[in-house]
Amino acid sequence: MTALEMTSRKFYSVKAKYHFLRFMQDPTKTEDIFHMTKAYQKSSEPERVEALLKPLLSIPELRKAYETRYWYQVPALEELNQYPAGSFGKAAADFFNQGGLDIDFYPEPDFSSAESYFTSRVYQAHDFWHVLTGYDTSLEGEIAIQAFMTGQNCMPLSVVIIAGALTHFIENHPEKATSIMRTITEAFHLGERSKNLMAVPVLERLKEPLEQVRRDLLGFDGAVLHGQS
């Protein structure tokens, strides 16, 4: 490693920690997650990145997806609004509309490396996973989604996000510590026992009934999970 590379990695390591602390203070600032993720990626040594990616690339479907740069073009919100009632896509449209969310909020996809490709896939699917699992966009719901993702593929940054959000949560709402730990545990196990949502073309099923997609992928039949409403 050259002196310049070492300096660059140290710089991005400090930047990643800075954005982690900002996120811990206010977990609603999603932009800090984007900055933190990019900085962690730039500060990581190649050997560590390879070790972290090995479990993902050992899954044939995920390796093929990366090699072909599979990317599903999600329909615009206006089109999703026209999907049949009860469909996955219409439920997603309702989720975006009711939450005042921007379907194009996430960074542009980056296919330059396996790490950035899988990160882009996570960003693209994140809100749709909310719809599938039934977890809302409250802080508890966001922690649950990260725990679900950890159960699916054990992506380290999900653990980092859980740590930051959980620290914020405990400092501000200590009386809910037992409840949030139960939610994390349940969501993690749901991720473990569900089909790997990164390895199946989930977003290609937006026209199908939401309950059917849930049964097929999560083994779950119902509108709400684990007390979320």
Salt bridges, closest charged atoms under 4 A:
ASP32 OD1 - HIS19 ND1 2.80
ASP32 OD1 - ARG22 NE 2.93
GLU67 OE2 - ARG63 NH1 3.70
ASP94 OD1 - LYS90 NZ 2.76
ASP110 OD2 - LYS38 NZ 3.57
GLU142 OE1 - HIS126 NE2 3.07
GLU142 OE1 - HIS130 NE2 3.11
GLU175 OE2 - HIS173 ND1 3.89
GLU186 OE1 - HIS226 ND1 3.11
GLU192 OE1 - HIS189 ND1 3.00
GLU208 OE1 - ARG205 NH2 2.77
GLU211 OE2 - ARG214 NH1 3.20
ASP216 OD2 - ARG205 NH2 2.53
ASP221 OD1 - ARG215 NH1 3.29
